[in-house]
Structure formats: C-alpha cells, structure tokens
Amino acid sequence: MNIAYLSVDDPKDFKSWSGLKLKMLNTIKYLKHRVIIIGPLKNLMRIPFIINREIYKKVNIKYDSDRKFFLSKIYSAKINKLIKDKKIDIIFTSDTYLVSFLNTKIPIILWLDTTFKTYYEHYFDKIKIHKKSFEEANQLEKLALDKSKKIILTSKWAKDETIKNYKISNKKIHILPFGSNLNDMKKNKIKFNNSNLLNLISVGVDWDRKGMDKSIKITEYLNKFGVKTTLTIIGSKSKKKYPNFVRQIGFLNKNIKNDYLKLKKLYLDSDFHILMTQREACGVVYAEANSYGLFNITNDVGGVSGMIKNNFNGKLFNLNTSPKYIASYIYKIFLNKKKFFHLKKKSLEYYNEKLSWYANSFHLQKIFSRVLNNDN
C-alpha cells in the first residue's frame, strides 16, 4: 500500500508535534507500507500572518497564523502537483488545513487528538479569540473533515465534540489513542518499592495548566501523613521557593541523548505519575508513565479519559477534589504494597495492550483496510 504522509513541517523531526508525527510515521512504516512524505510545506507566505499573531498576542488576543484560506490553497495546489504522477492509495495527515482545498479522489485519513473548535474552546476559554481568524480556521476544519474518508480521534470526548460541532457521521470516526513519545518498552520491568520513601513525578511544560501547585500540595499532605515523599517536576519551573521535597528539573529535550536518558531514569525511579491538569486534549505523558509501570493520578478533563481507564492504569479525579483527599488516596495505596504492585503491573499491561504504538498499529491497519475496501 502506498501512503502519502502530508505534513506542514518535517515529520521525521522529533520536535514536530512533540514527536507524535515521527511516531505515526514509524507506525505506518512498521506495517510495511510504502510511505511517501509530502513535506515540509511551510513557506515565506506565512510571515505576514505570523506578524499578526505576535501583534495580537501583545493585547492577549489569540490569532491563528496557520489556518488561512490563502495558505491552505497554496498548500493544496503544491500537494496536488507532488502526488499527481505517484500511485497513492491513501492520503494521511494530522494537519487538517493541508487537505481543505485538496482536489483528489484519493481517500484521506486524519489522525488528531481533537478538532479545531474543541481545541480552542477547551484551551483558551478565558482568552479572547480573533473572530475572523477563528471563523476562517473553523471553516477550513469543516472542509477537511467533510473531505476525509476516516477521522481518527484519541477519545470519546473528542469524538462527541466533533460530531456536535461539525455534524460528522458517527461511522466516519474511530477512537485510537496516541502512544508514548519515548521508545516502546514492551520488556520493561516493574520496580517493587518496599521502602517508606515515595517518589512522585509530574511531567508538563505549562506550570499553571498542568496544576503543579496542586501536586505540590498533595505531596505536602503525604509528608504530613508520615510518608517521606518527594515530587520531581519535569518540563516547567517556577521562580517561587518550595519545600525541599520539591525537585524542579526543568525542560528535558528528548532530541538530546543525555536529556532523554535522564528522563527515562527519572521515570524508572518514580512510583506514581501525578498530573493535576486543568485542560488536556489527550496527554501522551500518561502513556509514557504507564510504559514504566507508573499508575497515573490525574483529573478527568477533556480527552484524558481516552488515555486513562479509571482505576486500571490511573485514577481520575474531579477538578475540585481537594489535595488532602487525593493524598489520602495515594497514601492508602502506597501502604498496601500488594495492591500498589498490582496497580503498577496493570498500568504496564494496559500500556502494552492499549497505548503502545505497537498495539495501535494493528488497529490502524484495520482502518486502512476498511478505507481501501470502501467498508464503513
């Protein structure tokens, strides 16, 4: 099968969508399909829109510099030329605006965490959005969704929102979560912690959105309960001073070998992954944590439930659940070493069976086959 992989940037670059595009690319290649990469497609025509974005940012108005009719038509025209003389069975992309004006009979498959309107309303509800920019981007999204043969989303939440916002047929949408951005670790072994030292890890770049202060409060309560607990925060840093049990690592670049190895070791040395996120479309970090046998402690917001099966590979709490209550939950599990180890084991099993790219590949192949066979 010949698959054209469309990408506005270089999908082989680990920086592209935090490595997700590379993982998708490798998953398709794993299935032994011939992949024809169409991209990167970014060009200098974007500059005026980027300037607009930066100007509006200064007055706290969100402006989308990528989803433009003008740019989309340029991209589509270029793609049409590049695929014209190639035998392509399926067009695959996560950049919806690349196909909004694409003139082709080749079936299109999209793989997204969520769709545009949901993304903006979920992440930026308290920030003013440039009205014309929003409307233009939303129309491009609708064109792409209507044109696609199949839409893959990472959660039921994203699916329900897409059907509601864009009137898309239920049969057109499939749910398939993203895997880990670290290497798949099918043979990873779980560490049994028989000590009274509890190590928590929290991975996220946006301090406030990821709820780091609440995670610190939970850690404080655990120490008050008598369990010596540390919290290692990766990705973001705060200028505030915190107790000694808080360790701020800052951002680790997975493209740099030493940073990558350091991140892996920090996961291995931890007992729970805690992320009290306030907004989340998917959360690949949950798969990363599960790949090391870490049980996730998090909030039931957005598309998190697409990654977390409650009480199986993680615990979902309401946003307003108190830090003390969450700390009490962790405390009880940690004291029951048998249950604690069982949850770690289930977390790794869930990753291998449901969240790894290896597991995803078989479901993706079924979707490809259905598209080629014109089977709904």
Stockholm file with secondary structure:
# STOCKHOLM 1.0

chainA/1-376         MNIAYLSVDDPKDFKSWSGLKLKMLNTIKYLKHRVIIIGPLKNLMRIPFIINREIYKKVNIKYDSDRKFFLSKIYSAKINKLIKDKKIDIIFTSDTYLVSFLNTKIPIILWLDTTFKTYYEHYFDKIKIHKKSFEEANQLEKLALDKSKKIILTSKWAKDETIKNYKISNKKIHILPFGSNLNDMKKNKIKFNNSNLLNLISVGVDWDRKGMDKSIKITEYLNKFGVKTTLTIIGSKSKKKYPNFVRQIGFLNKNIKNDYLKLKKLYLDSDFHILMTQREACGVVYAEANSYGLFNITNDVGGVSGMIKNNFNGKLFNLNTSPKYIASYIYKIFLNKKKFFHLKKKSLEYYNEKLSWYANSFHLQKIFSRVLNNDN
#=GR chainA/1-376 SS CEEEEECSSCTTSTTGGGGHHHHHHHHHHHTTCEEEEECCCCCGGGHHHHHHHHHHHTTTEECCSSCCHHHHHHHHHHHHHHHTTSCCSEEEESCGGGTTTCCCCSCEEEECSSCHHHHHHHHCTTSEECHHHHHHHHHHHHHHHHHCSEEEESCHHHHHHHHHHHCCCGGGEEECCCCCSSCCCTTCCCCCCCSSEEEEEEECSCTTTTTHHHHHHHHHHHHHTTCEEEEEEESCCCSSCCCTTEEEEECCCTTSHHHHHHHHHHHHTCSEEEECCSCCSCCHHHHHHHHTTCEEEEECCTTGGGTCCBTTTEEEECTTCCHHHHHHHHHHHHHCHHHHHHHHHHHHHHIIIIISHHHHHHHHHHHHHHHHTTCC
#=GC SS_cons         CEEEEECSSCTTSTTGGGGHHHHHHHHHHHTTCEEEEECCCCCGGGHHHHHHHHHHHTTTEECCSSCCHHHHHHHHHHHHHHHTTSCCSEEEESCGGGTTTCCCCSCEEEECSSCHHHHHHHHCTTSEECHHHHHHHHHHHHHHHHHCSEEEESCHHHHHHHHHHHCCCGGGEEECCCCCSSCCCTTCCCCCCCSSEEEEEEECSCTTTTTHHHHHHHHHHHHHTTCEEEEEEESCCCSSCCCTTEEEEECCCTTSHHHHHHHHHHHHTCSEEEECCSCCSCCHHHHHHHHTTCEEEEECCTTGGGTCCBTTTEEEECTTCCHHHHHHHHHHHHHCHHHHHHHHHHHHHHIIIIISHHHHHHHHHHHHHHHHTTCC
//
